[in-house]
Amino acid sequence: MNFRKLADWSRTVMPLSIKIAPRIEEAIEFLSAALRTRCFLLVIGNCKVDYAGRASSTLEWGERIAIIKKDGSVLVHRATGYEPVNWQPPGCTVTICGLNRTNGTLTINASRSQPRESVSIEFKEISLTAFGSLNDTGEFTLHVTEAQMKQAILTTPNLVEPGLRPLEDEKQVGEAGFTDIYAEDINGSLVVVEIKRNAAGKDAIVQLHRYLERIRTRVNRPLRGIIVAPELRKSAQPLLRSLKVEFVRLAPEKCFRVLKTQKDTKISQFIS
């Protein structure tokens, strides 16, 4: 095969190899070699996609991007949108079917047994294909603010506990300040939720206790206080117990996933 190789990236096992507008017969040879390397594989072309498994679907002919990663995951992207229109998770068995003599196409098939399902991507024309190694050792850090964590809890109160019902956002408690979330639990008790995006310490507990003491002078109902944070500092645990404040562990990453699914939801519809 006469592959056109790009720059030899530092610390990569294999340089990037590409093929532009190959004939289907050439593409089959190229893609088969790519799969043997167990590197990433990119294919751009006119394809049809069929899925069979827990349901079934067919995506008729159109120009799309197919990505096959070395862990066996497969994604098919259309011209717009950030989510794949079809995909298979890591661990799939990926194979290249030979030339279909009837219609002159090639098929990439990705299948797995648990559950039994498969995605078949049939190409009748390929404009570009490439494979190679990616050197990626960077650490991922997700930056989610306390305001975003609060938004996620307001839209999905079960993140804190089942049956929680938000009553008010940023409730003012005199000179003590503003609560993050003022709510009611499944038993009818009032709940003050204090949110921290980092590990909660003594200051957060004292702040929440101050809110609770002020609210108790105004209401004649059972009242609870909950600190919501990724973790609780060890030094703060005795104070938490002595002031009878509760702690719920909630990772910012989980809030981020909720926000992605609730991006078009208005907060007001969740506040009584």
Order of alpha helices (4+ residues) and beta strands (2+ residues): beta-beta-alpha-beta-beta-beta-beta-beta-beta-beta-alpha-beta-beta-beta-alpha-beta-alpha-beta-alpha
